[in-house]
Amino acid sequence: MIVAVQREIEAKGIPTVLITVSPEDSRPMRPPRAVHPVGHALGRVLGSAGERDRQMRVLTEALRQFEFQHVPGTIVDFEP
């Protein structure tokens, strides 16, 4: 469902990036851009409450994906 919304937004010319904690479930949907913060759990995609620095690292990495041309379905793993 999320990737379907992402595709509709992309079709309007607005780039998007998916932050996923379940890359094995997201990969078959071939999101245009996606990052996987390794070690994060469902419900804590950006990190736990109060972890401002970690949350900023995840958001920064997600925004960096706009600099690169990825094949749809590519999910970039990183350690926040």
N, C-alpha and C positions, 0 to 999 in steps of 0.2 A: 504494500500500500504506500509506504513512504517513498519508495523509488518511483512509483507511478506519479506521485505529486511532484517529485524532483524532475522527472522528465517533462511534465507539463510546464513547469517554471522555466526549464532550459529551452523549451520550444518557443517561449516568448522572448528569448534572448538574454535571460538572466542566468548567469552561471551559479551552480550550487555545489555543495560538498556534503557528503554524508559522514557523520561520525558514528561508527558502529563498534559495539562491544562483541558482536557475533559475526565475524567476517565469513565464517562458513555458511551462514544463512543469507548474508548480503551478497556474496559473490555471484550466485546464480542469477540474481536480478540485474546484474551488470550496471551498477550506478555509474554515472558519468565521472565522478570523482569521489573517493572515499578514503578515510583514515581510520585506523584501528589503534586506539591507545591501549597498548598491551597491559594486562593486569586490571583493567577497569571492569566493573560489573554492571549488569543491567540495572538501570535506575541511577547509576552514577557515571554516566558517559563522560562528563567533564572531570569527575573526581568527587570526593566527599565534600560535604558542607564545610566551609571554612578553609578549604585548601586553595586559596586564591592563586598562589604561584603555579600550582599544578593546573588549575583551570585555565589560566592564561597560556600555559605552554600548549595545552590541547587546542585551544582556539587559534593560537598563532600557527601551529602546524596545519590545522585545517585551512586557514586562510592562505598559507604558503602553496597549497595545491593549485591555486589559480595561476601560479607562475609556470606550471608544467603541463605538458600535453600528455595525458594518459590514455591508454586504451580503455574504453568502458569496461568495467568489471575489475579493474586494477584497484587493489586496496593496499594502501601504504601503512605498514605496521611501524610503530615507533614507541619508544619508552619515554613517557612524560616525566 
